[in-house]
């Protein structure tokens, strides 16, 4: 996969552009259509990485068995947070590959090109 150097300022501008209202409308429609297949891929990737396994079940049981309710809650929240982070990273990787597979970047264009979204010109 070809890549292009991106400056920190470009990355920050791109991340800020993602906060624009309605920015994800088309992507949400596409993801809605692809949800069953994406779910299968996520489950397979998470399982392949050792998530959603018997080890997770043991960690949940251990967390819930803590004598201190606050410690049990903190442990469960920690497990949920870590699982969410891993799922998000897998989801992003799948999204990048899906875009490449669908050739959403156009012929001959580098796959990680940062472009300005309408209304972001001149922002830094």
SVG drawing of the C-alpha trace seen along z (x, -y; Angstrom):
<svg xmlns="http://www.w3.org/2000/svg" viewBox="-28 -31 34 51">
<polyline fill="none" stroke="black" stroke-width="0.4" points="0.0,0.0 1.5,-3.3 1.6,-6.1 2.1,-9.8 3.8,-11.9 1.3,-13.9 2.3,-16.8 0.9,-17.1 -0.9,-20.3 -2.6,-18.4 -3.6,-15.6 -5.0,-18.0 -6.9,-19.9 -8.3,-16.6 -9.4,-15.5 -11.1,-18.9 -12.9,-18.6 -14.4,-15.3 -16.3,-17.2 -18.4,-19.1 -22.2,-18.4 -23.4,-15.9 -19.8,-14.8 -20.6,-11.1 -24.0,-10.9 -22.9,-9.1 -20.5,-6.9 -23.2,-5.9 -25.5,-4.9 -22.7,-2.8 -21.8,-1.2 -25.5,-0.5 -25.6,1.5 -22.4,3.3 -23.1,3.9 -23.7,7.7 -20.5,8.3 -18.5,5.8 -19.8,7.4 -18.5,10.8 -15.1,9.4 -14.9,7.6 -15.8,10.7 -13.3,12.8 -10.5,10.2 -11.2,9.8 -11.3,13.6 -8.1,14.0 -6.5,11.4 -7.6,13.3 -10.5,11.0 -14.0,12.4 -12.3,15.5 -12.5,17.7 -9.7,15.5 -12.0,12.5 -14.8,14.4 -12.4,15.3 -11.3,11.6 -14.9,10.5 -15.7,13.1 -12.7,12.0 -13.7,8.3 -17.3,9.1 -16.0,11.2 -14.1,8.3 -15.1,7.7 -15.2,4.0 -18.0,2.9 -16.0,-0.2 -13.0,2.0 -15.3,4.4 -16.9,1.5 -13.5,0.0 -12.2,3.4 -15.2,4.0 -15.1,0.5 -11.4,1.1 -12.1,4.3 -14.9,2.6 -12.7,-0.3 -9.8,1.9 -12.2,4.0 -13.7,0.9 -10.3,-0.6 -9.3,2.7 -12.6,2.9 -12.2,-0.7 -8.7,-0.1 -9.8,3.1 -12.7,1.1 -10.5,-1.6 -8.2,0.9 -11.1,2.7 -12.5,-0.7 -9.1,-1.6 -8.9,1.8 -12.6,1.6 -12.0,-1.8 -9.0,-0.4 -11.0,2.6 -13.8,0.4 -11.2,-1.9 -12.8,-5.0 -9.5,-6.9 -9.6,-6.9 -7.1,-5.5 -3.5,-6.2 -4.2,-8.4 -2.3,-7.6 -4.7,-5.9 -3.9,-8.2 -4.2,-11.6 -5.6,-14.3 -8.0,-16.5 -9.8,-19.5 -13.5,-19.2 -15.8,-22.0 -15.4,-24.8 -12.0,-23.9 -9.9,-26.0 -7.5,-28.3 -7.9,-26.6 -4.9,-25.4"/>
</svg>
